[in-house]
């Protein structure tokens, strides 16, 4: 070295004198062995090309530490073009080199991040784009950098603008954005925007750091879970949970706005018939078709929901200022729905017609609750059914009172089954010689206060629910126990016992099995057991009825057609039924001595029974005159107050023993 400034000591730890003179050390010996060849090659190349050179390399200091040096210089040529010397300067760039390495390391780490990380300037142009962003969105860094984020990614520009404003005002924004990928597919991103302040000292301007995570799958799962929780799988309508939530919010809004809406409860008339005749697949098709018609019958703001089975609800939003206007609108909607249901439905390969009964109640947040609104609409629906079906009715407070009474009665019936409040009485049946030949089991309900209720006061309500099945099972079991006790007594073993079987109970799939179970449990001889059926049951499902009757008859059970003459009285089915007895209804007996029409009907029934080989029994025989008239007409089996009222089992057994 010809000359070195004193600054060399700060860089290498050696004084400048160490590199000059006879015993001088070589500066090149300080260069890291791995960097020497490149330094030599780059320097020689620059000399040959007669240009300056710039080098960066590592040196080992006197203290044994590594430092990065940056050297810039050029060759000095004489007049002949020979190299006389090299001159230039050397700088310590260790700090800068470490900063570069750190920046590279940090950039590498950012590229390894799974999340999309990018930076945009204050005009929304992207200045940095990591590998995670490439993977998530599909654009590489060269394509994305310089693009405006709002143009490249965003679907909802209003949401983007709101996020941008919030980030500038508060320094940060966190939220979800609807975006899209390069291929156009939608993307739901959980995003954090952080404003990075400007650094005037380093000349770095203000920027926004964006980190985005793909939450599309999570949002899809959430939507699927929400749909399962709040929508009916069959019809795709909102379900009960969704309806209750919307109704609650509608009432809260109504309480604030004082506006009025309506709630409609719909039930398809005789829907069970379709399931029974064509199967549940056809029933499901009908429910789906009904759902679509209902949706087209209401405004977009209104709600159609399915509660379950064939029950639907329409919520007409509380938008009207007066109850009169709201009622008028509700009437229009209800009439439109009734009319829409009248057109036949195409179900697979057949057409099917169905009607609907609709109950309507007006709703106001100032007066109603979710529970009261549903009860009132349900009550009104039953009123529509009572009015002949295929119509609608508005809620009537009187009907609400009846509904409350019906609800209390149903609760009482359940209690009666639990607490053994039911009992059976037995009304004697006598032949023409005034001998007891059997009895009819009559149900009574003894209330906790001792009051006795007769079937006319509660059976209809029981038949409208599944309670009639449970009550019927109790009646049959109790009657068979009583009959079995008569059969063990020589004085009463000849007696038969008639048990009324409701239509709802008779069509139960397990009715025959249940009957066999009771016969086996009680040990009764079924030849003494008689089932009384109504004409309504017979014509509802004739083929099934005949099949069940034949099965039971093979067990020894006989059959009586109860209340004959009050229903269809069709010879077409009567001659095909495995009957043993016709029963003349008491309503004809009441005026048989004074009313020609009633007398003619009774004579016809007696003659019909005789021609078909059936025994005829008259109930409601209260006077000796009625009994003599029946005898002259050819009826010789009687039941009524002329002989005895219904008795307890113990009193009946004593009564029958004296008249056998």
LINCOR-V552769 format. One record per residue. RES is the residue in three letters. SS is DSSP state (a for helix, b for strand, c for the rest). OMEGA is omega in whole degrees, -180 to 180 (NA if undefined). Layout:
RES_SS_OMEGA / RES_SS_OMEGA
This chain:
UNK_c_180 / UNK_c_-178 / UNK_c_172 / UNK_c_179 / UNK_c_-179 / UNK_c_-179 / UNK_a_-179 / UNK_a_-178 / UNK_a_178 / UNK_a_-179 / UNK_a_-170 / UNK_a_-174 / UNK_c_177 / UNK_c_176 / UNK_c_-179 / UNK_a_-177 / UNK_a_-178 / UNK_a_-176 / UNK_a_-179 / UNK_c_179 / UNK_c_-175 / UNK_c_-178 / UNK_c_-175 / UNK_c_174 / UNK_c_-177 / UNK_c_176 / UNK_a_-179 / UNK_a_-180 / UNK_a_179 / UNK_a_-178 / UNK_b_-179 / UNK_c_-177 / UNK_a_-178 / UNK_a_-176 / UNK_a_-171 / UNK_a_-176 / UNK_a_-179 / UNK_a_178 / UNK_a_-179 / UNK_a_-178 / UNK_a_-178 / UNK_a_180 / UNK_a_-180 / UNK_a_180 / UNK_a_-180 / UNK_a_180 / UNK_a_-179 / UNK_a_-176 / UNK_c_177 / UNK_c_179 / UNK_c_176 / UNK_c_177 / UNK_b_175 / UNK_b_-175 / UNK_b_169 / UNK_b_-176 / UNK_b_180 / UNK_b_174 / UNK_b_177 / UNK_b_-176 / UNK_c_178 / UNK_c_179 / UNK_c_179 / UNK_c_180 / UNK_c_177 / UNK_b_174 / UNK_b_175 / UNK_b_179 / UNK_b_175 / UNK_b_-174 / UNK_b_176 / UNK_b_-178 / UNK_b_179 / UNK_b_178 / UNK_b_175 / UNK_b_-176 / UNK_b_174 / UNK_c_-175 / UNK_c_179 / UNK_c_179 / UNK_c_178 / UNK_c_-180 / UNK_b_177 / UNK_b_-177 / UNK_b_170 / UNK_b_178 / UNK_b_-180 / UNK_b_178 / UNK_b_-178 / UNK_b_-179 / UNK_b_175 / UNK_b_-179 / UNK_c_-177 / UNK_a_-178 / UNK_a_-180 / UNK_a_-179 / UNK_a_179 / UNK_a_178 / UNK_a_178 / UNK_a_180 / UNK_a_178 / UNK_a_179 / UNK_a_178 / UNK_a_179 / UNK_a_180 / UNK_a_178 / UNK_a_178 / UNK_a_178 / UNK_a_179 / UNK_a_179 / UNK_a_179 / UNK_a_-180 / UNK_c_179 / UNK_c_-179 / UNK_c_173 / UNK_b_179 / UNK_b_176 / UNK_b_-177 / UNK_b_175 / UNK_b_179 / UNK_c_-173 / UNK_c_174 / UNK_c_176 / UNK_c_179 / UNK_b_-176 / UNK_b_-180 / UNK_b_177 / UNK_b_-173 / UNK_b_-174 / UNK_c_-178 / UNK_a_177 / UNK_a_177 / UNK_a_177 / UNK_a_-178 / UNK_a_-175 / UNK_a_-172 / UNK_a_177 / UNK_c_177 / UNK_c_174 / UNK_c_-173 / UNK_a_-178 / UNK_a_-180 / UNK_a_-174 / UNK_a_-176 / UNK_c_-177 / UNK_c_178 / UNK_c_174 / UNK_b_-178 / UNK_a_-177 / UNK_a_179 / UNK_a_-174 / UNK_a_-168 / UNK_c_-163 / UNK_b_171 / UNK_c_-177 / UNK_c_-175 / UNK_a_177 / UNK_a_179 / UNK_a_178 / UNK_a_-179 / UNK_a_180 / UNK_a_178 / UNK_a_-179 / UNK_a_-179 / UNK_a_-179 / UNK_a_180 / UNK_a_179 / UNK_a_-177 / UNK_a_-172 / UNK_a_179 / UNK_c_-178 / UNK_b_172 / UNK_b_178 / UNK_b_179 / UNK_b_-179 / UNK_b_-180 / UNK_b_171 / UNK_b_-179 / UNK_b_176 / UNK_b_178 / UNK_c_-180 / UNK_c_-179 / UNK_c_178 / UNK_c_-179 / UNK_c_-178 / UNK_b_-178 / UNK_b_175 / UNK_b_-174 / UNK_b_170 / UNK_b_-164 / UNK_b_173 / UNK_b_176 / UNK_b_178 / UNK_b_179 / UNK_b_178 / UNK_b_-176 / UNK_c_177 / UNK_c_176 / UNK_b_-176 / UNK_c_-177 / UNK_c_-179 / UNK_c_178 / UNK_c_-180 / UNK_b_-178 / UNK_c_177 / UNK_c_-180 / UNK_b_178 / UNK_b_177 / UNK_b_-177 / UNK_b_175 / UNK_b_-176 / UNK_b_177 / UNK_b_179 / UNK_b_178 / UNK_c_-178 / UNK_a_-179 / UNK_a_179 / UNK_a_180 / UNK_a_178 / UNK_a_178 / UNK_a_179 / UNK_a_179 / UNK_a_180 / UNK_a_179 / UNK_a_179 / UNK_a_-179 / UNK_a_179 / UNK_a_-176 / UNK_a_-170 / UNK_a_180 / UNK_b_179 / UNK_c_-175 / UNK_c_-176 / UNK_c_-173 / UNK_c_-177 / UNK_c_175 / UNK_c_170 / UNK_b_-178 / UNK_c_-177 / UNK_a_-179 / UNK_a_180 / UNK_a_179 / UNK_a_-178 / UNK_a_179 / UNK_a_-180 / UNK_a_179 / UNK_a_178 / UNK_a_-179 / UNK_a_178 / UNK_a_179 / UNK_a_177 / UNK_a_177 / UNK_a_179 / UNK_a_179 / UNK_a_179 / UNK_a_-174 / UNK_a_-177 / UNK_c_178 / UNK_c_-171 / UNK_b_176 / UNK_b_-178 / UNK_b_175 / UNK_b_-178 / UNK_b_178 / UNK_b_-176 / UNK_b_176 / UNK_b_179 / UNK_b_-178 / UNK_c_175 / UNK_c_179 / UNK_a_-178 / UNK_a_-180 / UNK_a_179 / UNK_a_179 / UNK_a_-177 / UNK_a_-174 / UNK_a_-175 / UNK_a_178 / UNK_c_-175 / UNK_a_178 / UNK_a_177 / UNK_a_178 / UNK_a_178 / UNK_a_178 / UNK_a_179 / UNK_a_-179 / UNK_a_178 / UNK_a_180 / UNK_a_178 / UNK_a_180 / UNK_a_-179 / UNK_a_179 / UNK_a_179 / UNK_a_180 / UNK_a_-179 / UNK_c_-178 / UNK_c_-177 / UNK_c_176 / UNK_c_180 / UNK_c_-179 / UNK_c_-178 / UNK_c_-172 / UNK_b_172 / UNK_b_-179 / UNK_b_174 / UNK_b_179 / UNK_b_-176 / UNK_b_-178 / UNK_c_179 / UNK_c_-179 / UNK_b_179 / UNK_b_178 / UNK_b_173 / UNK_b_176 / UNK_b_176 / UNK_b_-172 / UNK_b_178 / UNK_b_-178 / UNK_b_-174 / UNK_b_-177 / UNK_c_-177 / UNK_c_179 / UNK_a_179 / UNK_a_180 / UNK_a_179 / UNK_a_179 / UNK_a_179 / UNK_a_179 / UNK_a_179 / UNK_a_178 / UNK_a_179 / UNK_a_-180 / UNK_a_-178 / UNK_a_179 / UNK_a_179 / UNK_a_179 / UNK_a_179 / UNK_a_-180 / UNK_a_-179 / UNK_a_-178 / UNK_a_-176 / UNK_a_-180 / UNK_c_-178 / UNK_c_178 / UNK_b_175 / UNK_b_-180 / UNK_b_-178 / UNK_c_-175 / UNK_c_178 / UNK_b_177 / UNK_b_-180 / UNK_b_179 / UNK_c_179 / UNK_c_175 / UNK_c_-179 / UNK_b_173 / UNK_b_-172 / UNK_b_172 / UNK_b_-176 / UNK_b_172 / UNK_b_177 / UNK_b_-178 / UNK_b_177 / UNK_c_-180 / UNK_c_180 / UNK_c_-174 / UNK_c_-169 / UNK_c_169 / UNK_c_177 / UNK_a_-178 / UNK_a_-177 / UNK_a_180 / UNK_a_179 / UNK_a_180 / UNK_a_-179 / UNK_a_178 / UNK_a_178 / UNK_a_178 / UNK_a_179 / UNK_a_178 / UNK_a_177 / UNK_a_176 / UNK_a_177 / UNK_a_178 / UNK_a_179 / UNK_a_-179 / UNK_c_176 / UNK_c_180 / UNK_c_-180 / UNK_c_-179 / UNK_c_177 / UNK_b_178 / UNK_b_174 / UNK_b_-179 / UNK_c_179 / UNK_c_180 / UNK_a_178 / UNK_a_177 / UNK_a_177 / UNK_a_178 / UNK_a_178 / UNK_a_179 / UNK_a_178 / UNK_a_179 / UNK_a_179 / UNK_a_179 / UNK_a_178 / UNK_a_179 / UNK_a_179 / UNK_a_177 / UNK_a_179 / UNK_a_179 / UNK_a_177 / UNK_a_178 / UNK_a_-179 / UNK_a_177 / UNK_a_-179 / UNK_a_-171 / UNK_a_176 / UNK_c_-180 / UNK_c_178 / UNK_b_175 / UNK_b_179 / UNK_b_169 / UNK_b_-173 / UNK_b_179 / UNK_b_-176 / UNK_b_172 / UNK_b_-172 / UNK_b_177 / UNK_b_-176 / UNK_c_177 / UNK_c_179 / UNK_c_174 / UNK_c_179 / UNK_b_179 / UNK_b_179 / UNK_b_-179 / UNK_b_171 / UNK_b_178 / UNK_b_-178 / UNK_b_-176 / UNK_b_175 / UNK_b_179 / UNK_b_178 / UNK_b_-180 / UNK_c_179 / UNK_c_179 / UNK_c_178 / UNK_c_180 / UNK_c_179 / UNK_b_176 / UNK_b_179 / UNK_b_-175 / UNK_a_-180 / UNK_a_-177 / UNK_a_-177 / UNK_c_-175 / UNK_a_-179 / UNK_a_178 / UNK_a_179 / UNK_a_-179 / UNK_a_179 / UNK_c_177 / UNK_c_177 / UNK_c_-178 / UNK_a_-178 / UNK_a_179 / UNK_a_180 / UNK_a_179 / UNK_a_179 / UNK_a_178 / UNK_a_178 / UNK_a_-179 / UNK_a_-178 / UNK_a_179 / UNK_a_-180 / UNK_a_180 / UNK_a_180 / UNK_a_175 / UNK_a_-180 / UNK_a_-180 / UNK_a_179 / UNK_a_178 / UNK_a_177 / UNK_a_-177 / UNK_a_177 / UNK_c_-179 / UNK_c_-179 / UNK_c_-176 / UNK_c_-176 / UNK_c_-174 / UNK_c_-179 / UNK_c_-173 / UNK_c_171 / UNK_b_179 / UNK_b_179 / UNK_b_180 / UNK_b_177 / UNK_b_178 / UNK_c_-178 / UNK_c_178 / UNK_a_-179 / UNK_a_-179 / UNK_a_-173 / UNK_a_-177 / UNK_c_177 / UNK_c_-177 / UNK_c_-176 / UNK_c_-176 / UNK_a_180 / UNK_a_-180 / UNK_a_179 / UNK_a_179 / UNK_a_179 / UNK_a_179 / UNK_a_-180 / UNK_a_178 / UNK_a_-179 / UNK_a_-177 / UNK_a_-176 / UNK_a_-179 / UNK_c_-177 / UNK_c_172 / UNK_c_-174 / UNK_a_179 / UNK_a_177 / UNK_a_-175 / UNK_b_-180 / UNK_b_177 / UNK_b_175 / UNK_b_-179 / UNK_b_179 / UNK_b_179 / UNK_a_-179 / UNK_a_178 / UNK_a_-174 / UNK_a_-175 / UNK_a_-179 / UNK_a_178 / UNK_c_-169 / UNK_a_-175 / UNK_a_180 / UNK_a_-180 / UNK_a_-179 / UNK_a_-180 / UNK_a_180 / UNK_a_179 / UNK_a_179 / UNK_a_179 / UNK_a_-179 / UNK_a_-179 / UNK_a_177 / UNK_a_175 / UNK_a_-179 / UNK_c_-178 / UNK_c_176 / UNK_b_-173 / UNK_b_175 / UNK_b_177 / UNK_b_-172 / UNK_b_174 / UNK_b_-177 / UNK_b_-180 / UNK_c_-179 / UNK_c_-177 / UNK_c_-175 / UNK_c_177 / UNK_c_-178 / UNK_c_178 / UNK_a_-177 / UNK_a_179 / UNK_a_-175 / UNK_a_-177 / UNK_c_-180 / UNK_c_-176 / UNK_c_177 / UNK_c_-177 / UNK_c_175 / UNK_c_-172 / UNK_b_168 / UNK_b_-179 / UNK_b_179 / UNK_b_-177 / UNK_c_-178 / UNK_a_-179 / UNK_a_177 / UNK_a_-177 / UNK_a_-175 / UNK_c_-176 / UNK_c_-176 / UNK_c_-179 / UNK_c_-174 / UNK_c_-176 / UNK_c_-177 / UNK_a_-179 / UNK_a_178 / UNK_a_179 / UNK_a_-180 / UNK_a_180 / UNK_a_-179 / UNK_a_178 / UNK_a_-180 / UNK_a_180 / UNK_a_-180 / UNK_a_180 / UNK_a_180 / UNK_a_179 / UNK_a_180 / UNK_a_-178 / UNK_a_-180 / UNK_a_180 / UNK_c_-179 / UNK_c_172 / UNK_b_179 / UNK_b_177 / UNK_b_179 / UNK_b_174 / UNK_b_-179 / UNK_c_178 / UNK_c_-172 / UNK_c_-178 / UNK_c_178 / UNK_a_179 / UNK_a_178 / UNK_a_-179 / UNK_a_-180 / UNK_a_178 / UNK_a_180 / UNK_a_-179 / UNK_a_179 / UNK_a_-180 / UNK_a_176 / UNK_c_176 / UNK_c_-172 / UNK_c_175 / UNK_b_-170 / UNK_b_177 / UNK_b_180 / UNK_c_-176 / UNK_c_176 / UNK_c_-177 / UNK_c_-177 / UNK_c_172 / UNK_c_177 / UNK_c_-175 / UNK_b_172 / UNK_c_-179 / UNK_a_-179 / UNK_a_-179 / UNK_a_179 / UNK_a_-179 / UNK_a_179 / UNK_a_-180 / UNK_a_-178 / UNK_a_-179 / UNK_a_-179 / UNK_a_-177 / UNK_c_180 / UNK_c_NA
